[in-house]
Amino acid sequence: MTWSRELNYNGSYGRTKVKVSLVNHVQTSVIIPTYNYGRFLREAIESVFAQTVSDFEVIVVDDGSTDDTPEILASISDPRLRSFRISNSGSSAVGLVDSRREQ
C-alpha cells in the first residue's frame, strides 16, 4: 500500500504543490527546507541517516538554491531521501498537509 502526502509551499509568487508518495512502512518523515545551504546539507542528511531507527525518510525541499545544493542532493543515492526543487519565492513557509495517521 502507498500513502500520499502533499507539500504546500506558500511564497510571494503563489502556491506550489508537490505530491509525495510514501511506502506504508515509513513511520517518521524528516523535512529539511533549504535555500543556499549546500555547505550544511550533506552533514544534516547524514546526521538523520546515522540515527538508530530505520523506518524514516528524509524530504528536502530546495527553494531554488543557486549554490551547490542540487549537486549535493544528486550525489546522495539513498532510497530514504526524496528531494523537491521549487521556484525561489523568498519565503521559507513549507507546510505538510494530509499527514498519514496510523489507524
C-alpha positions as CSV (number, residue, x, y, z in Angstrom):
1,M,0.0,0.0,0.0
2,T,1.2,3.5,-0.7
3,W,0.3,6.7,1.2
4,S,0.3,10.1,-0.3
5,R,1.1,13.5,1.1
6,E,1.0,16.9,-0.4
7,L,3.6,19.5,0.3
8,N,2.2,23.1,0.1
9,Y,4.6,25.9,-0.4
10,N,3.2,29.3,0.1
11,G,5.5,32.0,-1.2
12,S,5.3,35.5,-2.6
13,Y,4.9,34.2,-6.1
14,G,2.0,31.9,-5.3
15,R,1.4,28.4,-4.2
16,T,3.2,25.3,-5.3
17,K,2.0,21.8,-4.6
18,V,4.2,18.7,-4.7
19,K,2.7,15.3,-4.2
20,V,4.8,12.8,-2.3
21,S,4.1,9.0,-2.4
22,L,5.3,7.0,0.5
23,V,5.6,3.3,1.2
24,N,3.5,2.3,4.2
25,H,6.3,1.2,6.5
26,V,7.7,4.7,6.9
27,Q,6.9,5.9,10.4
28,T,8.8,9.2,10.5
29,S,9.4,11.9,7.9
30,V,12.2,14.4,8.5
31,I,11.6,17.6,6.4
32,I,14.6,19.8,5.6
33,P,13.8,23.1,3.9
34,T,16.8,24.7,2.3
35,Y,17.9,27.7,0.3
36,N,21.6,28.1,-0.5
37,Y,22.7,26.0,2.5
38,G,24.6,23.3,0.5
39,R,27.6,23.7,2.8
40,F,25.5,22.2,5.6
41,L,23.1,20.0,3.7
42,R,25.2,16.7,3.4
43,E,26.0,16.8,7.1
44,A,22.3,17.4,8.0
45,I,21.2,14.5,5.9
46,E,23.9,12.1,7.1
47,S,23.0,13.0,10.6
48,V,19.5,11.8,10.0
49,F,20.8,8.6,8.3
50,A,23.0,7.9,11.3
51,Q,20.0,7.5,13.7
52,T,19.4,4.1,15.2
53,V,15.8,3.9,13.9
54,S,15.4,2.7,10.4
55,D,11.8,3.5,9.5
56,F,12.2,7.0,8.3
57,E,12.5,9.1,5.2
58,V,14.2,12.5,4.6
59,I,12.3,15.0,2.4
60,V,14.4,18.0,1.3
61,V,12.6,21.0,-0.2
62,D,15.0,23.2,-2.1
63,D,13.7,26.8,-2.5
64,G,15.5,27.4,-5.8
65,S,19.1,27.4,-4.4
66,T,21.8,29.0,-6.6
67,D,24.7,27.3,-4.8
68,D,25.7,23.6,-4.9
69,T,22.6,22.3,-3.2
70,P,21.2,20.5,-6.3
71,E,24.5,18.8,-7.0
72,I,24.8,17.6,-3.3
73,L,21.3,16.2,-3.4
74,A,22.0,14.4,-6.7
75,S,25.2,12.8,-5.3
76,I,23.3,11.1,-2.4
77,S,21.8,7.8,-3.6
78,D,19.7,6.6,-0.8
79,P,16.1,5.4,-1.2
80,R,15.2,7.1,2.1
81,L,15.9,10.5,0.5
82,R,13.4,12.4,-1.5
83,S,14.1,15.9,-2.8
84,F,12.0,18.6,-4.5
85,R,13.1,21.8,-6.1
86,I,10.7,24.7,-6.3
87,S,11.0,28.2,-7.7
88,N,12.5,30.6,-5.2
89,S,9.9,32.8,-3.6
90,G,11.9,34.2,-0.8
91,S,9.8,32.6,1.8
92,S,10.5,29.5,4.0
93,A,6.8,28.7,4.6
94,V,6.8,25.0,3.8
95,G,3.8,23.1,5.2
96,L,2.8,19.4,5.2
97,V,-0.9,18.7,4.9
98,D,-2.9,15.5,4.8
99,S,-0.4,13.6,7.0
100,R,-0.7,9.9,7.2
101,R,-2.1,8.7,10.5
102,E,-1.8,5.2,11.8
103,Q,-5.2,3.6,12.2
